[in-house]
Amino acid sequence: MEQREIPRLGRAVSCVGFGAWQLGGTLDLRLVNVVWVNDALTAQGKVREEVAEGAKKRLHLDVWCEKPDGTKATVGTATVLQ
């Protein structure tokens, strides 16, 4: 399956709807770099897999936050039921 880029994690929520997160979404995130109080972070995500679950499908995403220089500050995974 082709991976799709999602420029912002918030956009992923908009894409599948907030209800999708409430009905069985997960988020597992790890801090992998120092984040200071005034650091600007950009949430990113990529759909890794789509799996059928009855009449719906579950999206598995790779998610991360980047600093302006491209350094990853957090990395993780998320799922949503669409």
Helices and strands as residue ranges (DSSP letters): E 4-6, H 9-16, H 18-22, E 26-31, E 42-53, E 56-66, E 72-81
